[in-house]
């Protein structure tokens, strides 16, 4: 059997299609593998960057502020209970990022990172887009996309029966919850 680029076989090719059919074959297995490898690369990039930032906030690693100085920054942004907020943000970044990187509870990890990045976008909006909120926006959108798509087959989620087959509804529900919590937190910081 030969490959035909036409949906119903070569006999249904348009009359003006005199060029020979391509000689490549794109199987479902090849597409799925490419999809899984692409998700792995995105998960590792987004997850490890966010986890490192969270470790800076929580522990002061890699030249970070540590929890006390991060709390001072949160206070300057107007967040109530700045130390508690700094701890929550640091935990969400560190463990959400690690969850994304290894593909564990990806809808939850992605939503946690996306919600935290929504707050980072709100806090850095006065700086403008360039040099301001474009980086947290990019990370948040990437995390939200991963929450919706799932981790793929090269992940720890692939070992969990409930997440082996990603359900879009998990990602949607958790992103809605993250959006509500982020909105409440942002509104509290404005008062």
N, C-alpha and C positions, 0 to 999 in steps of 0.2 A: 504494500500500500504506500503510495507516495503522498507527500504533504501538499496540500493546496491552500493558498492564502484566501480562497473564497469559501464562504460559509458553508455552502452546500456541495462543495467539490468542484473540480476543474470544469466539469460539464456546464456549470452555472456561471462561468466567468463572463464578464462583459465582452461584447464582440470586439471592442478595441483593445483588449488586453492581450497583445501579441507577445509581450515579454514572457520569458520562461518563469515558472514559479521559483521562489527562493529555495535554496537547497538546505537551509537550516531547519531544525526542528526544535520547537520550544515546548517541552513537555510540562505537565502540571508539577511534576517533582522538581524540575529545574526552577520553575517560577517560585514554588514554595521555599526552596532552599535559598534563593536570592532574597526573598522576603524576610526569612528568618535571620540571615546574616546581616541584612540592612537594619533590622530592628535591634540586633545585638550591638552593632556599631553605635546606633543612636542612644540605646540604653546606657552603654558604657560611657559615652561622652557626656550626656546630660547627667547621669547618675553620679559619676565620680567627681565632676565639677561641683555639683550641688553638695555632695557629701563632704568634700574638702572645705567648701565655704561654711557648712554647718560646724565642722570641727574647728574652724577658725573662731566662730562665734562661741561655741561651747567651751573649748579648751585652750584657745589662744595659739593653736598649732599653726605653723607656717606663717608666722608674722601676724596672726589674727589678734583681735581685740580681747578675746576671752569673755566670759559671761558678764563680769562686772562692767567693763567698758562698753560692751554691746548694750547692756541695760541703760547706760548713760545715753547712748545714741538713740535708743528707743524712747527715752524720756524726752529728748530734744525733738523727736518726731511727734510727740504728743500722746503716745500710747499710755493708757492707765496701767498700773502695775507693771512697770517696764522690765523688771527683772523676771517676772513670771512670763511675760511676753517674749523676752529674749531666750529664755529656756525653751519655751514651746517652739519658737521659730528654729532654734538650733537643733532641737530634736527632730522636727519635721524635715529640716534640710539634711541632717546627717543620716538618719535612718530611712527617710524617703529616698534620698539619693542612693544609698546602698541597696535598698529594695529594688530600685530601677536597674541599677548596675547588674545585679545577679538575677533579675527577673522574678522576684518574690513578692507576691501580693501586689502585682503591678497596677491594677486599677486603684488600689488604696494608696500606694506609694506615689503614683502619678498625680492623684488628686491632692495629696498632702503637699507635694512640691508646687503644684500649680496654685494652690491657695496661698502658700507662703510667698510665691513670686508675685501674686496679685497685690499683696501688701507692699512688697519691695517696689513694684511699679508705682503704686500710690505715693510711697514715701519719696521716690526719686523723680516724680513728675515735675516739680519746680525746676529741676536741672535741664529739662527739655528732653527731646528724643535722643540726639547724639550725645554720648557721654553722660547720659542720664538713665532713662528707663528702657533703652533698647535691649540691653543684655538680659535683665530680668524678664522682659516681655518674651524674648526668644526662648529662654529656658522654660518659662511657664507654658508657652504654647507647645513646646516639645514634650513636656511632661503631660500636658492634657492629651496630646495625640497618643502618647503611650498608654495613658489610662483607658483610652477608647479602643486602641488596636489590640492591646494585650502585649505580652512579652515575646510571643513567638515560641517555636519549638526548642530553641536553644536557651533554656531558662529553667529555673526551679519551679515556676508555675506549671511547666509541662509535666511535672511529676505529681501535681495535685489534681485529683479527679475533678474538683469543682471548678478549677481554673484552667484545666487542660484545654478545653475548648472555650476560648474567650467569649463571654457574653457581652455584647455592646451595652446592655442595660446596666451591668455592674459599673462600667466606666461612667455612663451618663449619671446614674444615681449618685455616685461618689463625687463627681465634678459639681453637680448641683449642690450637694452638701458643702463642699469646699467653697463654692461661690457664696453661699449664704453666710458661712462662718467668716470668710474674708471680708464680705461687705459689712458685717456687724463690727468686726475688728477695725476696719478702716473708718467707719462712722464714729466709733468710740475714740479714735485718735484725733478726730476733727473737733471734738467737744472740749 
